[in-house]
Amino acid sequence: MWLASAIVGTFWFVGSFLLCGNTSVHIVISMFLRCVPYGKGNPILVRISIADHSPDRRGEHPQQHLAHFAGVLQANSFAGYAELYLDGRVQEAACMAHARRIIHDLHTVRPNAVTEEVLRRIDALYNIEEQIRGKPPDEQHSAHQTQAVPMLDDIKFWFEATFATLSAKSDATKAIRYALNRWPALV
């Protein structure tokens, strides 16, 4: 455990982007470290994955684990992260995969024109990501600005227009509401 503590203390908060999850798992070991190259031709940048655990899902744990972090935190809608965003030190970035998964699960059970259209639009965004994966950050940023941002604007407009036509209690409404409520963090 001393190695894991040293790794966290030394490297965890060097970067300005952190991806967090809150998955319940059976703990075999409390931490692991895995390094893989990040980006083609750039051996300086390293992606590090560290798994830490908490005994329960109380909101105090994210505040403790991330007390010294400042930057962008990509996480799901777990309420335990909410307090981290209040002072502006940590900026929220939501995950499009979570929003898509809600629609996909609904589409699997009850496919309809709304779920099909949402999946088509989000998959078009994913195609952009596939095309730019591994490219230098400036090329990725340019593609995001010229291709993804207009697509996201269209998706939001479509969500809002469609949301107004659906029953307030429908599952599609709930899925679209999830995305719209998290929209600033999704984009």
GROMACS elastic network, one bead per residue, 0.5 to 0.9 nm:
[ bonds ]
;  ai    aj funct       b0    kb
    1     4     6  0.51779   500
    1     5     6  0.62734   500
    1     6     6  0.86594   500
    1    30     6  0.79448   500
    1    31     6  0.77581   500
    2     5     6  0.50478   500
    2     6     6  0.61432   500
    2     7     6  0.85893   500
    3     6     6  0.50558   500
    3     7     6  0.61130   500
    3     8     6  0.86089   500
    4     7     6  0.50335   500
    4     8     6  0.61479   500
    4     9     6  0.84693   500
    4    30     6  0.87143   500
    4    31     6  0.63041   500
    4    32     6  0.72474   500
    4    33     6  0.79050   500
    4    50     6  0.85818   500
    5     8     6  0.51931   500
    5     9     6  0.59789   500
    5    10     6  0.84295   500
    6     9     6  0.50790   500
    6    10     6  0.59281   500
    6    11     6  0.82918   500
    7    10     6  0.52250   500
    7    11     6  0.56998   500
    7    12     6  0.69422   500
    7    33     6  0.83404   500
    7    50     6  0.88978   500
    8    11     6  0.55575   500
    8    13     6  0.76927   500
    8    50     6  0.79993   500
    9    12     6  0.63844   500
    9    13     6  0.77708   500
   10    13     6  0.75783   500
   10    14     6  0.77437   500
   11    14     6  0.54454   500
   11    15     6  0.80520   500
   11    48     6  0.87446   500
   12    15     6  0.73439   500
   12    18     6  0.87671   500
   12    48     6  0.82251   500
   12    50     6  0.81532   500
   12    69     6  0.82458   500
   13    16     6  0.72468   500
   13    17     6  0.87283   500
   13    18     6  0.84840   500
   13    66     6  0.86076   500
   13    68     6  0.70121   500
   13    69     6  0.54967   500
   13    70     6  0.76062   500
   13    71     6  0.89905   500
   14    69     6  0.85444   500
   15    18     6  0.76046   500
   15    69     6  0.88458   500
   15    70     6  0.87186   500
   15    71     6  0.78353   500
   16    69     6  0.80037   500
   16    70     6  0.65185   500
   16    72     6  0.60336   500
   16    73     6  0.84101   500
   17    70     6  0.84237   500
   17    71     6  0.57391   500
   17    73     6  0.59729   500
   17    74     6  0.76009   500
   18    69     6  0.86662   500
   18    71     6  0.76469   500
   18    72     6  0.62425   500
   18    74     6  0.61377   500
   18    75     6  0.85004   500
   19    49     6  0.89609   500
   19    72     6  0.84267   500
   19    73     6  0.58240   500
   19    75     6  0.60446   500
   19    93     6  0.89274   500
   20    73     6  0.70397   500
   20    74     6  0.61320   500
   20    75     6  0.50199   500
   20    76     6  0.77868   500
   21    74     6  0.85348   500
   21    75     6  0.59246   500
   21    76     6  0.67456   500
   21    78     6  0.85845   500
   22    53     6  0.88825   500
   22    57     6  0.79728   500
   22    75     6  0.84558   500
   22    76     6  0.80676   500
   22    78     6  0.74330   500
   24    27     6  0.89995   500
   24    56     6  0.89009   500
   24    57     6  0.89009   500
   25    28     6  0.88888   500
   27    30     6  0.62930   500
   27    53     6  0.80019   500
   29    32     6  0.74855   500
   30    51     6  0.70973   500
   30    52     6  0.59628   500
   30    53     6  0.63867   500
   31    50     6  0.63232   500
   31    51     6  0.50382   500
   31    52     6  0.54522   500
   31    53     6  0.78797   500
   32    49     6  0.76015   500
   32    50     6  0.55900   500
   32    51     6  0.59659   500
   32    52     6  0.81964   500
   33    48     6  0.67629   500
   33    49     6  0.57493   500
   33    50     6  0.52079   500
   33    51     6  0.76610   500
   34    47     6  0.81537   500
   34    48     6  0.58208   500
   34    49     6  0.55141   500
   34    50     6  0.72329   500
   35    38     6  0.89337   500
   35    46     6  0.64595   500
   35    47     6  0.57872   500
   35    49     6  0.68919   500
   36    46     6  0.62864   500
   36    47     6  0.58348   500
   36    48     6  0.71522   500
   37    40     6  0.76455   500
   37    41     6  0.89373   500
   37    42     6  0.78588   500
   37    43     6  0.65445   500
   37    44     6  0.85692   500
   37    45     6  0.70865   500
   37    46     6  0.54304   500
   37    47     6  0.65180   500
   38    41     6  0.87720   500
   38    42     6  0.72058   500
   38    43     6  0.75316   500
   38    44     6  0.85833   500
   38    45     6  0.58747   500
   38    46     6  0.53220   500
   38    47     6  0.56526   500
   38   134     6  0.77114   500
   39    42     6  0.58860   500
   39    43     6  0.79896   500
   39    45     6  0.75274   500
   39    46     6  0.85405   500
   39   133     6  0.79220   500
   39   135     6  0.66329   500
   39   136     6  0.70186   500
   39   137     6  0.85990   500
   40    43     6  0.79365   500
   40   134     6  0.53163   500
   40   135     6  0.67581   500
   40   136     6  0.77383   500
   41   134     6  0.88177   500
   41   136     6  0.88663   500
   42    45     6  0.62123   500
   42    46     6  0.87660   500
   42   136     6  0.86616   500
   43    46     6  0.71547   500
   52    65     6  0.82960   500
   53    56     6  0.86506   500
   53    61     6  0.88509   500
   54    57     6  0.71495   500
   54    58     6  0.85730   500
   54    61     6  0.65074   500
   54    62     6  0.87906   500
   55    58     6  0.87367   500
   55    61     6  0.88992   500
   56    61     6  0.83053   500
   57    60     6  0.84884   500
   57    61     6  0.74590   500
   57    80     6  0.76051   500
   58    61     6  0.61480   500
   58    62     6  0.83051   500
   58    80     6  0.66283   500
   59    62     6  0.60888   500
   59    63     6  0.70934   500
   59    78     6  0.87280   500
   59    79     6  0.69639   500
   59    81     6  0.68968   500
   59    82     6  0.84599   500
   59    83     6  0.82859   500
   60    63     6  0.52654   500
   60    64     6  0.62989   500
   60    65     6  0.87687   500
   60    80     6  0.69904   500
   60    81     6  0.89686   500
   61    64     6  0.50542   500
   61    65     6  0.60412   500
   61    66     6  0.84064   500
   61    80     6  0.76188   500
   62    65     6  0.50585   500
   62    66     6  0.58271   500
   62    67     6  0.79394   500
   62    80     6  0.62742   500
   62    81     6  0.61213   500
   62    83     6  0.89526   500
   62    84     6  0.79362   500
   63    66     6  0.53442   500
   63    67     6  0.54317   500
   63    80     6  0.79551   500
   63    81     6  0.74336   500
   63    83     6  0.75216   500
   63    84     6  0.64984   500
   64    67     6  0.51821   500
   64    68     6  0.85861   500
   65    68     6  0.80829   500
   65    69     6  0.86572   500
   66    69     6  0.51713   500
   66    70     6  0.83813   500
   66    84     6  0.81409   500
   67    70     6  0.85653   500
   67    84     6  0.84691   500
   69    73     6  0.89713   500
   69    89     6  0.79117   500
   69    90     6  0.72792   500
   70    73     6  0.84911   500
   70    88     6  0.87044   500
   70    89     6  0.51431   500
   70    90     6  0.51393   500
   70    91     6  0.80732   500
   71    88     6  0.89557   500
   71    89     6  0.65052   500
   71    90     6  0.50024   500
   71    91     6  0.60317   500
   71    92     6  0.87728   500
   72    89     6  0.86996   500
   72    90     6  0.57282   500
   72    92     6  0.60004   500
   72    93     6  0.64683   500
   73    85     6  0.89610   500
   73    90     6  0.64412   500
   73    91     6  0.60028   500
   73    92     6  0.52983   500
   73    93     6  0.57453   500
   73    94     6  0.82514   500
   74    91     6  0.84499   500
   74    92     6  0.61473   500
   74    94     6  0.54670   500
   74    95     6  0.66282   500
   74   185     6  0.85786   500
   75    78     6  0.76752   500
   75    81     6  0.78401   500
   75    92     6  0.74449   500
   75    93     6  0.65577   500
   75    94     6  0.56536   500
   75    95     6  0.65943   500
   76    79     6  0.88038   500
   76    81     6  0.85887   500
   76    93     6  0.85597   500
   76    94     6  0.59822   500
   76    95     6  0.63933   500
   76    98     6  0.69611   500
   77    80     6  0.84786   500
   77    81     6  0.77167   500
   77    82     6  0.82909   500
   77    94     6  0.75550   500
   77    98     6  0.88604   500
   77   182     6  0.81298   500
   78    81     6  0.61035   500
   78    82     6  0.76627   500
   79    82     6  0.53434   500
   79    83     6  0.81689   500
   80    83     6  0.70299   500
   80    84     6  0.83466   500
   81    84     6  0.55513   500
   81    85     6  0.73686   500
   81    92     6  0.88613   500
   82    85     6  0.57252   500
   82    86     6  0.71936   500
   82    92     6  0.87045   500
   83    86     6  0.54412   500
   83    87     6  0.82000   500
   84    87     6  0.72088   500
   84    88     6  0.80046   500
   84    89     6  0.76098   500
   84    90     6  0.60042   500
   84    91     6  0.82198   500
   84    92     6  0.86147   500
   85    88     6  0.55805   500
   85    89     6  0.68349   500
   85    90     6  0.51583   500
   85    91     6  0.58313   500
   85    92     6  0.64437   500
   86    89     6  0.78826   500
   86    90     6  0.79583   500
   86    91     6  0.89131   500
   87    90     6  0.74616   500
   88    91     6  0.62204   500
   91   185     6  0.82951   500
   92   184     6  0.85464   500
   92   185     6  0.55240   500
   92   186     6  0.86329   500
   93   182     6  0.88969   500
   93   184     6  0.81338   500
   93   186     6  0.59555   500
   93   187     6  0.76382   500
   94    97     6  0.88818   500
   94    98     6  0.81172   500
   94    99     6  0.87366   500
   94   182     6  0.67675   500
   94   183     6  0.80227   500
   94   184     6  0.83430   500
   94   187     6  0.79528   500
   95    98     6  0.55343   500
   95    99     6  0.69525   500
   95   100     6  0.88701   500
   95   185     6  0.80981   500
   95   186     6  0.61805   500
   96    99     6  0.51247   500
   96   100     6  0.60179   500
   96   101     6  0.84588   500
   96   122     6  0.80710   500
   96   179     6  0.83279   500
   96   186     6  0.62558   500
   96   187     6  0.88831   500
   97   101     6  0.58758   500
   97   102     6  0.87246   500
   97   122     6  0.89708   500
   98   101     6  0.50946   500
   98   102     6  0.66008   500
   98   179     6  0.89164   500
   99   102     6  0.55789   500
   99   103     6  0.68771   500
   99   104     6  0.88625   500
   99   175     6  0.72804   500
   99   176     6  0.82190   500
   99   178     6  0.69474   500
   99   179     6  0.56890   500
   99   182     6  0.88344   500
   99   186     6  0.89228   500
  100   103     6  0.52416   500
  100   104     6  0.59852   500
  100   105     6  0.85607   500
  100   118     6  0.79701   500
  100   119     6  0.69143   500
  100   122     6  0.71045   500
  100   123     6  0.89725   500
  100   175     6  0.86820   500
  100   179     6  0.86190   500
  101   105     6  0.59369   500
  101   106     6  0.84308   500
  102   105     6  0.53329   500
  102   106     6  0.63474   500
  102   107     6  0.86483   500
  102   172     6  0.89951   500
  102   175     6  0.59817   500
  102   176     6  0.89939   500
  102   178     6  0.87051   500
  103   106     6  0.50966   500
  103   107     6  0.60076   500
  103   108     6  0.85763   500
  103   115     6  0.59458   500
  103   116     6  0.86751   500
  103   118     6  0.73785   500
  103   119     6  0.72162   500
  103   171     6  0.88202   500
  103   172     6  0.72469   500
  103   175     6  0.60516   500
  103   176     6  0.81036   500
  104   108     6  0.60751   500
  104   109     6  0.87423   500
  104   111     6  0.88951   500
  104   115     6  0.72560   500
  104   116     6  0.86208   500
  104   118     6  0.89244   500
  104   119     6  0.70251   500
  105   108     6  0.51372   500
  105   109     6  0.65780   500
  105   110     6  0.86224   500
  106   109     6  0.53320   500
  106   110     6  0.58301   500
  106   111     6  0.70068   500
  106   115     6  0.73396   500
  106   171     6  0.73053   500
  106   172     6  0.74987   500
  106   175     6  0.84984   500
  107   110     6  0.50722   500
  107   112     6  0.68041   500
  107   114     6  0.88640   500
  107   115     6  0.55695   500
  107   116     6  0.70514   500
  107   119     6  0.87443   500
  108   111     6  0.60764   500
  110   115     6  0.86787   500
  111   114     6  0.82307   500
  111   115     6  0.63767   500
  111   116     6  0.68896   500
  112   115     6  0.55875   500
  112   116     6  0.60974   500
  112   117     6  0.86059   500
  113   116     6  0.51049   500
  113   117     6  0.60421   500
  113   118     6  0.86478   500
  114   117     6  0.52373   500
  114   118     6  0.62742   500
  114   119     6  0.86860   500
  114   162     6  0.79924   500
  114   172     6  0.73678   500
  115   118     6  0.51708   500
  115   119     6  0.61710   500
  115   120     6  0.85517   500
  115   172     6  0.71445   500
  116   119     6  0.52691   500
  116   120     6  0.61553   500
  116   121     6  0.87285   500
  117   120     6  0.50305   500
  117   121     6  0.62032   500
  117   122     6  0.86516   500
  118   121     6  0.52206   500
  118   122     6  0.61818   500
  118   123     6  0.84369   500
  118   155     6  0.79466   500
  118   158     6  0.89028   500
  118   159     6  0.83586   500
  118   176     6  0.89986   500
  119   122     6  0.52048   500
  119   123     6  0.58622   500
  119   124     6  0.84974   500
  120   123     6  0.51645   500
  120   124     6  0.62966   500
  120   125     6  0.89424   500
  121   124     6  0.51909   500
  121   125     6  0.67242   500
  121   126     6  0.89522   500
  121   151     6  0.79598   500
  121   152     6  0.88088   500
  121   154     6  0.89936   500
  121   155     6  0.68965   500
  122   125     6  0.50776   500
  122   126     6  0.63908   500
  122   127     6  0.87880   500
  122   151     6  0.89828   500
  122   152     6  0.87502   500
  122   155     6  0.81618   500
  123   127     6  0.62410   500
  123   128     6  0.88510   500
  124   127     6  0.50588   500
  124   128     6  0.67319   500
  124   148     6  0.89298   500
  124   151     6  0.83890   500
  125   128     6  0.52863   500
  125   129     6  0.66644   500
  125   130     6  0.89317   500
  125   147     6  0.85289   500
  125   148     6  0.62851   500
  125   151     6  0.73003   500
  125   152     6  0.80942   500
  126   129     6  0.50087   500
  126   130     6  0.62813   500
  126   131     6  0.87436   500
  127   130     6  0.50278   500
  127   131     6  0.63086   500
  127   132     6  0.88533   500
  128   131     6  0.51597   500
  128   132     6  0.64386   500
  128   133     6  0.86021   500
  128   143     6  0.76426   500
  128   144     6  0.80212   500
  128   147     6  0.75530   500
  128   148     6  0.71717   500
  129   132     6  0.53102   500
  129   133     6  0.58452   500
  129   140     6  0.83272   500
  129   143     6  0.88492   500
  129   144     6  0.85830   500
  129   148     6  0.89308   500
  130   133     6  0.53407   500
  130   134     6  0.89368   500
  131   134     6  0.87548   500
  131   135     6  0.86967   500
  132   135     6  0.54662   500
  132   136     6  0.84558   500
  132   139     6  0.74945   500
  132   140     6  0.57925   500
  132   143     6  0.75201   500
  133   136     6  0.87160   500
  133   140     6  0.77616   500
  134   137     6  0.86049   500
  134   140     6  0.86780   500
  135   138     6  0.82435   500
  135   139     6  0.63253   500
  135   140     6  0.63800   500
  136   139     6  0.54668   500
  136   140     6  0.63853   500
  136   141     6  0.87574   500
  137   141     6  0.60268   500
  137   142     6  0.85417   500
  138   141     6  0.50538   500
  138   142     6  0.61541   500
  138   143     6  0.86703   500
  139   142     6  0.50740   500
  139   143     6  0.62148   500
  139   144     6  0.85632   500
  140   143     6  0.51786   500
  140   144     6  0.61400   500
  140   145     6  0.86662   500
  141   144     6  0.50347   500
  141   145     6  0.61877   500
  141   146     6  0.86459   500
  142   145     6  0.51579   500
  142   146     6  0.60996   500
  142   147     6  0.82228   500
  143   146     6  0.52460   500
  143   147     6  0.54761   500
  143   148     6  0.68245   500
  143   149     6  0.88430   500
  144   147     6  0.54956   500
  144   149     6  0.60226   500
  144   150     6  0.89141   500
  145   148     6  0.60773   500
  145   149     6  0.52912   500
  145   150     6  0.77057   500
  146   149     6  0.65066   500
  146   150     6  0.70247   500
  147   150     6  0.60072   500
  147   151     6  0.64952   500
  147   152     6  0.89067   500
  148   151     6  0.50168   500
  148   152     6  0.60102   500
  148   153     6  0.85887   500
  149   152     6  0.50253   500
  149   153     6  0.61867   500
  149   154     6  0.86743   500
  149   187     6  0.80281   500
  150   153     6  0.50331   500
  150   154     6  0.63075   500
  150   155     6  0.86704   500
  151   154     6  0.51096   500
  151   155     6  0.62001   500
  151   156     6  0.87143   500
  152   156     6  0.61475   500
  152   157     6  0.85461   500
  152   187     6  0.74885   500
  153   156     6  0.52460   500
  153   157     6  0.62329   500
  153   158     6  0.86033   500
  154   157     6  0.51001   500
  154   158     6  0.60558   500
  154   159     6  0.85010   500
  155   158     6  0.50400   500
  155   159     6  0.60057   500
  155   160     6  0.86044   500
  156   160     6  0.61633   500
  156   161     6  0.85539   500
  156   179     6  0.88669   500
  156   180     6  0.74432   500
  156   183     6  0.80559   500
  157   160     6  0.52444   500
  157   161     6  0.61611   500
  157   162     6  0.85099   500
  158   161     6  0.51230   500
  158   162     6  0.58928   500
  158   163     6  0.82281   500
  159   162     6  0.52014   500
  159   163     6  0.57458   500
  159   164     6  0.85785   500
  159   176     6  0.63807   500
  159   177     6  0.85513   500
  159   179     6  0.84981   500
  159   180     6  0.74967   500
  160   163     6  0.50779   500
  160   164     6  0.64046   500
  160   176     6  0.83778   500
  160   180     6  0.79204   500
  161   164     6  0.55050   500
  161   165     6  0.70055   500
  162   165     6  0.52920   500
  162   166     6  0.66140   500
  162   173     6  0.86210   500
  162   176     6  0.86647   500
  163   166     6  0.54869   500
  163   167     6  0.83064   500
  163   168     6  0.84260   500
  163   172     6  0.83881   500
  163   173     6  0.60362   500
  163   176     6  0.67860   500
  163   177     6  0.76781   500
  164   167     6  0.82784   500
  164   168     6  0.87252   500
  164   173     6  0.89008   500
  165   168     6  0.89899   500
  166   169     6  0.83272   500
  166   170     6  0.70186   500
  166   172     6  0.77347   500
  166   173     6  0.62519   500
  167   170     6  0.53722   500
  167   171     6  0.88823   500
  167   172     6  0.86711   500
  167   173     6  0.68791   500
  168   171     6  0.87046   500
  168   173     6  0.61561   500
  168   174     6  0.78728   500
  169   172     6  0.85155   500
  169   173     6  0.67484   500
  169   174     6  0.72862   500
  170   173     6  0.51956   500
  170   174     6  0.65441   500
  170   175     6  0.88543   500
  171   174     6  0.50447   500
  171   175     6  0.62501   500
  171   176     6  0.86629   500
  172   175     6  0.50707   500
  172   176     6  0.61479   500
  172   177     6  0.84202   500
  173   176     6  0.51636   500
  173   177     6  0.59035   500
  173   178     6  0.85250   500
  174   178     6  0.61702   500
  174   179     6  0.88072   500
  175   178     6  0.51674   500
  175   179     6  0.65936   500
  175   180     6  0.88256   500
  176   179     6  0.51480   500
  176   180     6  0.61389   500
  176   181     6  0.85123   500
  177   180     6  0.50271   500
  177   181     6  0.58728   500
  177   182     6  0.84396   500
  178   181     6  0.53005   500
  178   182     6  0.63288   500
  178   183     6  0.84785   500
  179   182     6  0.52275   500
  179   183     6  0.57589   500
  179   186     6  0.78339   500
  180   184     6  0.82105   500
  180   186     6  0.89172   500
  181   184     6  0.79143   500
  181   185     6  0.89358   500
  182   185     6  0.55139   500
  182   186     6  0.60964   500
  182   187     6  0.89147   500
  183   187     6  0.62630   500
  184   187     6  0.55666   500
